[in-house]
Amino acid sequence: MTHLVISMESGKKLTFEVNDTKEIICYSATMITTDGIWNDENPLHYSLPLFTLQMILVVIVTHLFVFILKPIRQPRVISEMLGGLLLGPSILGKNKAFSEAIFPQRSTMLIETMSNVGILYFMFLVGVGMDSSAIRHIGRKAVAIALVGMVLPFGLGALFAVFFIKLSHEDANLSPAYILFLSTVVSVAAFPVLARILAEFKFINSELQKVALSSALVNDLVSWVLLAVSVNMVESRKPSLSTSLLIFLSSAAFIAFNVFVVRPLILWAIRKTPEGESFSDFFISMILAGVMLSGMITDVVGTHAIFGAFVFGLTIPNGPLGLTLVERLEDFISLLLLPLFFATTGLKTDLGQLKGFYTWSILILLVVLCCVGKVIGTMAAAVYYQMSLRDGAILGLLMNSKGVIEIVVLNIGKEQKVLTEESFASMMIIAMLMTGVIVPAIAIINKPSRGIIPYKRRTIFQMSHSDVEFRVLVCIHTPRNVPTMINLLDASNPTKKSPICIYVLHLTELTGHATAVLVVHNNHPSNSDQTCSNNRTQAQADHINNAFENYVQNAPNISVQPLTIISPYSTMHEDICNVAQNKRVAFIIIPFHKQQTVDGEMEATNMSFRNVNRNVLSKAPCSVGILVDRGFNVSNRLGPERKCHHVAVLFFGGPDDREALSYGWRMSEHEEINLTVMRFVDGEEVMHHQSGDLDEPRVLTVQTDKEKNQKQLDEKLLNWFRTSHVNDESVVYVEKMVNNGEQTVAAIRSMDDIHDLFIIGRGQGMSSPLTAGLTDWSECPELGAIGDLLASDFSATASVLLVQQYAGLGMEGDHGFEPHNTVLTNEEYVNQNAPHSTPPSGHHFYNNA
C-alpha cells in the first residue's frame, strides 16, 4: 500500500492510499517560488528555494573535501565524488529526515536536469581545450601506448564482470552490456583529469606530457566509441543492424557538418572581429546556443547529448575565441554545475549495498590488477618506443585516471537497469580508487631530486670563460620590457666562439585555463595556431615575439626561441625554473616589478610580479638577474653609429658581486661598451693593516675561514680581471675607500650622471660596515642593501641589473640545491685559471683613497 500525493496550487497536499508498487508524486507546476515564511509556508516545499539550498550544500561539501585532500594533491574529481557520496544514502542520506527535507524524490528531475546541462557545457569546454589539429597528428607511439595499455585492463574487467554475473545471478540477457560497462570503466582514461595531473607535477612541454596527452586523446576517442555502443546496446536491448547503422551514419553526418560548415562559419566570424577587440555578445550567445542544439541533435539520433557538445567544442579553433569562452564559462561550470552532477551521482550510490569483507576484497583485487595491468601494458609499449622505465610507469599510472565520461557511462547503466545498486556502487568505488592512487604513486616515482638535470655551467662566470653557447632565459611581462632587454642582450657581446641563445618567456597570468600551459612558438608567431590568451594578450605576445625575431635577423651569433607560459602567479616561478632547468640556461633575467613613470618616479605595475621575482631568487637552478629599467633602451641596437654605453660594476665582495663582475667582464669585450669597475674598500681596515703601532688600542675582530676564503676569491678574480684588461682603455678600475654607508651612497651618487647601467650583486648573506644603516628603511629587502638603494630610494637615472649567483652545494654558499660531482665550483675554476701575479699599473687602473 502506497500513497498518492497531490500538491495543490495553494501549496496544500492531499494524500490518498492507492494500490501500487510505487509512490506516485504529483505537484503543481506553479510551485516554484514561495510566498514567504510569514505565511506559514515551508520554503523547501517549493522548487527554487530547495534547489538553491541543494546547490549551496554541494558547493560547501565539495570545497571542504578539496581543502582536506589538498595536502595529498588529489584531483578535484575525487573531491566531487566524495561530496556526492557524503550527501547521498551512503552517509547523510541514511538519515530519513535529511533525505526527505533536502533531497526529496520530487526534486530529482530538476537537479538532474541542471546537472546534465552542466555536463553538456563541461564537455563543450573539454572539446574547446583540445587542439583539434592534434588528432590529425597523433603518432604511432601514442596510439600503440594507448591501445596496448587498454588491452589488459579491458580483459580483466570482462573476466571480473562474468564472475560478478555468475555470483549475483543477474539477467543473462544483460550480460554483454554489463561486461562492456565494467570493461570500459577500468580500461579508458579521462583526458581532462590527466591534463590537470600533468600540470600539477609540472610536466609542461616535456616529452612525457606530449605522449601522455596524445595517448589520453586516443583513450578519449575510444571511450566515445564505447559510450555510443553502450547507449545503443542498453536502449535498444537487442539492437538491429539497421538501427546501429543509422545511428553511426547520423553521428558521422553530424561530425561532418561541424567540420565543413560550422567551423568555417566560426573562422569567418573570427576574421571579421578586429584584432585586439572582444567578441560581440551576439556571437558568444550563438556559440552557447549551439552547445544546447548540438546536444539535442545527438540525443535525438541515438547517441548521448554530451557527444554533440564535445564535437561542437572541437570545432572551436584554438585562439582568442576559445579562451574567451573558457574565461566566461569555466568558473560557473566547473565550480557550480559540475559538482552538482557528481552530487546527483552520489545520491544514487549506496555503499551500504557492498557488504562483507569478501565483496570489498574482490573490488580491491580488481582495482590492483587493473592498475598493474594498465602500467605493465603501457610500460611495455613505452619501452618498445625507447622511453625509460620510469616514464613508462608514470605514463601507465596516468592512464588510470577516470572522469566525467566514465561516470556518465555508469549513470546510463544505472538508468537503463543494466547495473544493480550493488554493481553501480562497486563501479563508483573502482573509478575513485583507480584515480586516487595516481598522484601518490607518481609522487613516489617522480621524486624532485631525480627530476633535476645536472649540468655544469650554471653561472655567468663559468659560461663567460668558456667558448660555449651562453644560454639566457629572458622573462617578459609586457611589451614595455622588450627594448631594454634587447639592448642588454646585445651589449652582452655575442660572438662566434660564444654565441647567445635566448629563450624569451612571455609571462601571462592564468585566467580561465584548467591547467598551466607552456606554448612554444614557431618562427612566425603571428601566424601560429597556438594562441595563449585573449585578443589583447595575443597581440602582446605577437609584438614581443616579432620584436625578438626582427632583432635576430639583424644580429649575428644570436638565436631566439619564443615561449609563452600561462600560469597562476602563485606557481609561475616553478614554471620559470623548470624551463631554465630543461633548457640548461646559465642566467635568468626578470623585470623589476616597478616601472619608471613620466616624472621619473618608480611605480609598481603589479605587486604579483614582486612575489614571482622573490620566488625565482630563492628557487632558481642558475644565476638570476633583476633588471630595473630606467632607459637603457636609448638606442635600438648598439652599432658603429650609436653612442657608447657606460656600464658600472659596483664591487663590495662575495659570490654575487663576483657574478656581477663576470657579467660586466663579458659586456666589456663589446666594442661599444665602456666599463667602470668600482671596488669599495673598508677604509678602517686598510688603515689598520697599514698601521705598525702594536701599542695602539684596537677592536678585537674574529674572521671566519669562510670570510677569508671569500676575500681570497675576490682578490684572485679582481687580479685576473685587471691583468686581462691592462691595455684596454675602455675599462676603468677604481678602488674607493669608504668608512660607512653614508660615504658609500655619496660615492655612488657621484657616478650616476655618466652611466647608463649599474650592475650590482645582491649580496645575500654578506654583511659589511660599508652598507651599515642602508637597510633600516629598505623598501625591497630582497634586492639587498645597494640593490634596494639603486632600485627604489635612489634618485638615479641609470638602469640597474641586480645579480644573484647560483650557489648549490659544492659551490660558494649553500642555497639548498642538491650536490652533483660534475659541477666545477667557481673556486676551483678561479684557482685553475686565474693568474696569481699583480697586474702592472696603467693609466686606466687607479686607486682612489
PyMOL commands that set and color helices and strands:
alter all, ss='L'
color gray80, all
select helices_A, chain A and resi 37-39+43-45+47-72+76-87+92-94+96-102+105-129+132-136+140-168+172-187+191-200+207-236+241-272+281-301+305-315+320-348+351-353+357-384+389-398+404-415+421-436+438-445+448-451+460-464+479-490+525-527+535-553+572-583+607-619+655-668+683-690+705-724+741-749+752-754+769-771+781-783+785-793+826-833
alter helices_A, ss='H'
color red, helices_A
select strands_A, chain A and resi 2-7+13-18+24-26+470-476+500-509+517-520+558-567+587-591+594-596+602-604+623-628+645-651+673-682+731-738+757-761+799-804+845-848
alter strands_A, ss='S'
color yellow, strands_A
deselect
rebuild
show_as cartoon
